[in-house]
Amino acid sequence: MSKFRFAIVTGAVALLLMGCSGTSSPEESLHDVMEDTVSKEKPYAEAQKPLQELEKKEQNLYETIMGLGMKEMDKIQELSDEALENVDKRKEYIQKEQTSMDEAKETFADASKYIEKLDDADLKKQAQSLEKTMKARYELHAKLTKSYLSVLDGDKELYEMLKKEDLTMEQLEKQVTSINKEYEKVSKLNDEYNDKTKEYNEAKKDLYSNAAFEEIDE
């Protein structure tokens, strides 16, 4: 019924310009945590394209079903079954996505101890702000996932209803209205999440520059 695009955190190969020593500096360790976080989010990033393709396919199925008359119940039931399979596949991708984000969140949690060890007061303040942004991003993603799963539950109920020959127009309209309200919530959270991701990526780029990292695009 709708299609969403999720922003991802960007990574880069970075070279330290601070010289080498036997042990890693807080700056180096912080950099490693941030890049490890990008790696942990890779399965999440890879899930975006197939998920969007499934959303587009579901939209087409819904529109086709809505264009059929009750005399074509066999076709409606066939397409509804296909839509139900689509819902299950989307749920699988969302669950894989959440697992990836949970692991990334756990990895990023290590950033705090290195931020506290930074000697440069301005750099430390900048890093703390970035950390706050990333934590807010993960909170938004958790809310977004919960809301999206609620949408999938509504979609599943809708297509189960469409298979019933005694379905009334009132029941159908009530369900569609309910789903559309949930999609509005998802859309709002999606926008907030994407904005927060962009904010983090920009803050990360600035931090790398100020921490004397040189970014080389992969």
Secondary structure, DSSP 8 states (H G I E B T S, - for coil): ------------EEEE-S---SS--HHHHHHHHHHHHHHHTHHHHHHHHHHHHHHHHHHHHHHHHHTS-GGGHHHHHHHHHHHHHHHHHHHHHHHHHHHHHHHHHHHHTTHHHHHTT---HHHHHHHHHHHHHHHHHHHHHHHHHHHHHHHHHHHHHHHHHHT-TT--HHHHHHHHHHHHHHHHHHHHHHHHHHHHHHHHHHHHHHHHHHTTEEEE--
